[in-house]
Amino acid sequence: MFPVVGMPDPLDAEESAALAHVLPLWTQEGGTLVRIFEAPTFPTAIEWVVLIAEVAERMDHHPDIDIRWRRLRVTLTTHSAGSQVTHLDVQLAQAIDAIAE
């Protein structure tokens, strides 16, 4: 549903509206996708950060991550697309969701 080909373009209005169904645990804040994760322990939160970093490196697309004890706030946007949400952000969000399951 959200292929990435070449330089990612911002999502269009229809794709943005579909995000609530595709990524129900994420919110849109301006030109970003945001999700708050609550890990059972601090070491688990750090493990998630390491796993997120590995996926992000493979994708060459890096989130902003704020760590507060067991709570992670992950923010995604594509700077090369004018700091808007693109298909690349959707793919990374889906990969991050799989990590925290």
JOQUINOR-V511801 format. One record per residue. D_LAST is the distance of its C-alpha to the last C-alpha in Angstrom with 2 decimals. Layout:
BEGIN
d_last=<D_LAST | D_LAST>
END
This chain:
BEGIN
d_last=<21.79 | 21.48 | 23.38 | 24.43 | 28.03 | 30.12 | 29.90 | 27.20 | 28.75 | 27.40 | 25.86 | 28.60 | 28.79 | 27.50 | 24.44 | 23.75 | 24.14 | 21.66 | 18.84 | 18.27 | 17.41 | 15.64 | 13.48 | 13.72 | 11.80 | 14.13 | 17.82 | 20.84 | 23.13 | 26.23 | 25.51 | 21.93 | 18.34 | 16.72 | 13.43 | 13.23 | 10.32 | 11.19 | 10.30 | 11.87 | 14.46 | 16.20 | 15.81 | 12.00 | 12.42 | 14.89 | 12.89 | 10.34 | 13.64 | 15.07 | 12.39 | 12.69 | 16.41 | 16.57 | 15.12 | 17.37 | 20.31 | 20.03 | 20.04 | 22.68 | 21.03 | 20.09 | 18.35 | 19.79 | 17.68 | 19.07 | 18.09 | 19.41 | 18.71 | 15.10 | 14.83 | 14.09 | 15.72 | 15.11 | 17.99 | 18.67 | 22.16 | 24.46 | 27.55 | 29.58 | 29.29 | 30.78 | 27.61 | 26.25 | 23.00 | 23.23 | 21.49 | 20.45 | 18.47 | 16.78 | 15.87 | 14.58 | 12.51 | 10.90 | 10.36 | 8.96 | 6.42 | 5.39 | 5.66 | 3.81 | 0.00>
END
